[in-house]
Amino acid sequence: MAGHSRPKDGVASASLRPAIHAFSDRAKDVDARVKPWHDGRRMRPRPRSALARILMSLPAAAISLFVSSLPAFADLKLCNRMSYVVEAAIGIDEKSATATRGWFRIDPAACRVVLQGALTADRILLNARALGVYGASPIPQNGSDTLCIAPDNFVIAAARQCRSGQTPAAFTQITPTKTDDGNLVAYLAEDSEYDDEQARLAGIQRLLVIAGYDAAPIDGVDGPKTQSALVAFLKSRGLAADIVQSQNFFTTMIEAVQKPSSSGLTWCNDTPHKIMAAVATDDGKAVTSRGWYRIDPGKCLHPDVTGQPRQVYSFAEAVDGENRAVKYRDKPLNWGGAKELCTRESKFEISEQGDCGTRGLAPIGFAPVDMSSGGKTLRFAMP
């Protein structure tokens, strides 16, 4: 991917007062209503309205928002029924002004209030992204409005004209459903249509796979394979079994996943730059390359290498805030080797490695990783 760009991850005016008031710092977490796990057959999700399916139908792993035609005049709550920990940003259109605020972190099967009080906005808009631990975000941003966001927590009063440190992002208009208590709710969901229980378990399965444990398939169904992987993960990290039911379990899991491990492949970023990385595995029949994984400064990440591949390969490159390759002494700052494999600028998984250029793909040199000891940690540092 060297030399190629990658997908990008104030004072309010008088007319914006009601909208900015809705972005009160009192925004609070709402307890997740998680049902006990169940053994056996998967429970069928609750049926959803035809209106919701028609209005927000998107491809697999896209955001689905269950909506109605009700105006937004009360507290707005976002609920996450995806298998990813997500961060959400909200946009408010009022008359000729648009404001944005983010990021609101929401775990699988959890809800969070993101707007409070009487809201007289013309439109409410949403942008959501998965945490960097998952690699390239699985949530496509294809909304019709382009508004400004920032990498960390932000409030932007004039969100249609980005300034230094801000980047444009696609926002989708939402019209949430009114609940019995008079408030409003919108759901983030995958095509798998998990209920709360399934979303939470699928979220745990996904992090176990990233940590190098065999909890696949990621389907939200409990069973011996998932339980075995979970027990092994908890034991390796010195965690008690009852922590699984704690409200902060996903925070604990992500912190554990981002530390070096004695098994599997681990990347650790010891540079001041964001790093985008790709992994490849040779199972004796085909070589499959997969990326991109984002590794923030000071963090570690375990790419999802499953099974017993004959050989593992790695490539990583430092990028700036615009996802352009960082150069050191006039050369891209990257870590690779001589094994040329296919990649592309966006998220990819490629099993056919011949003729990369003629197929519109980018050939990049990967380095072999010695996994003979059962685990390997690659640390990326400045030269």
C-alpha positions, -999 to 999 in steps of 0.1 A, spaced: 0 0 0 31 22 0 24 54 -19 -14 49 -19 -40 67 2 -64 47 24 -100 53 33 -104 79 61 -114 67 90 -161 266 186 -187 290 199 -223 284 189 -242 312 171 -275 324 185 -295 304 159 -277 272 170 -285 275 207 -312 249 208 -291 224 188 -260 229 209 -281 226 241 -291 192 229 -254 183 229 -253 188 267 -224 173 285 -249 155 307 -252 129 280 -253 96 299 -250 59 295 -282 39 297 -278 4 312 -278 -24 286 -307 -47 288 -290 -80 282 -308 -112 285 -291 -143 299 -272 -164 274 -290 -195 263 -278 -229 251 -291 -247 221 -310 -233 192 -307 -197 182 -336 -175 191 -352 -158 161 -350 -120 163 -381 -100 168 -398 -91 135 -392 -57 122 -415 -34 104 -416 -33 66 -411 5 68 -378 0 85 -366 -25 60 -376 -4 30 -362 29 43 -328 17 56 -320 -15 37 -282 -17 31 -257 -45 22 -243 -70 46 -225 -55 77 -241 -21 69 -259 1 94 -296 -5 96 -317 22 114 -352 13 125 -372 44 119 -406 60 118 -420 92 106 -422 108 141 -405 142 147 -376 143 172 -388 163 202 -374 143 232 -343 125 244 -327 105 217 -311 71 225 -289 50 202 -289 12 208 -263 -10 194 -273 -45 180 -241 -50 161 -213 -73 169 -188 -44 171 -182 -17 197 -190 14 178 -185 52 182 -213 74 170 -214 111 159 -246 131 157 -254 159 134 -281 185 139 -296 206 111 -315 237 122 -325 263 97 -293 273 80 -269 260 106 -255 225 112 -237 212 142 -220 179 150 -208 162 181 -190 129 188 -178 104 198 -204 84 218 -191 49 225 -217 21 225 -210 -15 233 -230 -44 217 -264 -47 233 -260 -13 250 -279 20 246 -268 55 251 -286 89 253 -269 112 228 -294 141 227 -313 155 257 -343 177 261 -368 193 237 -353 193 203 -365 216 175 -341 205 148 -351 201 112 -331 169 108 -310 145 129 -280 128 112 -257 100 122 -222 88 115 -209 55 131 -176 38 131 -162 6 146 -132 8 170 -97 5 155 -92 -29 171 -114 -44 143 -92 -31 115 -109 -13 86 -144 -2 97 -170 -27 86 -196 1 86 -199 18 52 -204 55 53 -226 63 24 -250 90 37 -260 119 15 -248 146 39 -211 155 43 -203 170 77 -171 176 97 -158 153 124 -125 152 144 -104 122 155 -112 126 192 -142 139 212 -155 170 195 -182 196 192 -183 215 158 -208 244 155 -203 251 118 -200 215 106 -203 220 68 -170 239 64 -141 218 79 -112 235 95 -77 224 105 -79 191 124 -114 183 110 -122 159 82 -154 155 61 -175 123 67 -208 110 53 -238 113 76 -272 95 72 -305 112 81 -325 93 107 -360 96 121 -360 76 153 -390 56 167 -409 71 196 -410 48 226 -437 43 253 -419 67 277 -421 95 251 -384 94 242 -369 84 209 -347 54 199 -327 44 168 -309 10 164 -276 2 148 -278 -33 134 -263 -58 109 -281 -79 83 -277 -108 108 -305 -90 128 -292 -99 162 -314 -93 193 -296 -79 224 -285 -113 236 -271 -124 202 -254 -90 196 -235 -92 229 -224 -128 224 -214 -121 188 -194 -91 200 -176 -114 224 -170 -140 197 -155 -114 174 -130 -101 200 -120 -137 209 -112 -143 172 -91 -111 170 -73 -122 202 -64 -155 184 -90 -179 198 -112 -201 177 -147 -188 185 -159 -188 148 -184 -186 133 -194 -152 147 -231 -159 149 -243 -149 183 -250 -186 192 -236 -199 225 -220 -234 226 -190 -254 237 -166 -239 212 -173 -204 222 -173 -212 259 -139 -231 255 -124 -201 237 -137 -177 264 -124 -198 293 -90 -199 276 -90 -162 270 -100 -153 306 -73 -177 320 -46 -163 298 -54 -128 310 -59 -137 347 -96 -126 346 -123 -141 368 -153 -158 351 -179 -135 366 -163 -105 348 -182 -116 317 -215 -102 331 -200 -69 342 -211 -37 324 -175 -29 314 -166 -63 301 -161 -51 265 -136 -24 278 -118 -51 297 -117 -74 266 -105 -47 242 -77 -37 267 -67 -73 269 -68 -78 232 -45 -48 226 -17 -62 248 10 -85 234 0 -122 235 21 -154 239 0 -170 211 -8 -159 175 5 -128 158 6 -94 176 14 -61 161 25 -33 185 29 4 174 58 21 191 57 51 168 39 84 172 20 77 139 -11 57 131 -2 24 114 -22 5 88 -13 -32 85 -22 -62 65 -17 -99 71 -15 -129 48 -17 -167 54 -6 -196 33 -26 -228 40 -9 -249 14 -37 -244 -12 -39 -206 -15 -23 -174 0 -50 -150 13 -41 -114 21 -64 -93 44 -64 -57 56 -64 -30 66 -60 -30 104 -56 3 122 -30 3 150 -30 35 170 2 48 186 11 29 218 -14 1 210 -12 -35 200 -35 -56 179 -40 -92 170 -51 -98 134 -76 -125 129 -53 -154 119 -73 -186 124 -64 -223 118 -29 -236 113 -14 -218 83 19 -230 69 32 -195 67 21 -161 79 32 -128 63 29 -92 75 30 -57 60 26 -24 79 29 13 70 28 45 90 2 71 78 -7 107 87 -41 122 96 -51 122 59 -41 85 56 -11 93 34 21 74 38 45 90 63 80 94 49 113 91 67 144 104 49 123 106 17 111 70 19 78 56 31 80 44 67 69 8 64 77 -27 75 75 -54 48 96 -78 28 101 -95 -6 69 -116 -8 47 -97 -33 10 -100 -26 -21 -82 -37 -39 -55 -17 -63 -26 -24 -68 8 -9 -101 -1 9 -108 -31 31 -99 -63 14 -96 -101 15 -79 -115 -16 -72 -152 -22 -60 -150 -58 -25 -135 -58 -16 -135 -96 -14 -104 -119 -23 -79 -92 -18 -48 -114 -39 -60 -143 -68 -68 -119 -68 -32 -105 -50 -43 -73 -18 -30 -57 12 -54 -53 30 -49 -20 60 -67 -4 51 -87 27 76 -102 51 74 -138 65 67 -141 102 83 -169 122 55 -185 142 74 -217 151 72 -208 188 34 -205 187 33 -167 190 51 -137 176 50 -100 185 61 -75 158 70 -41 172 70 -12 148 94 16 159 110 46 144 144 39 126 
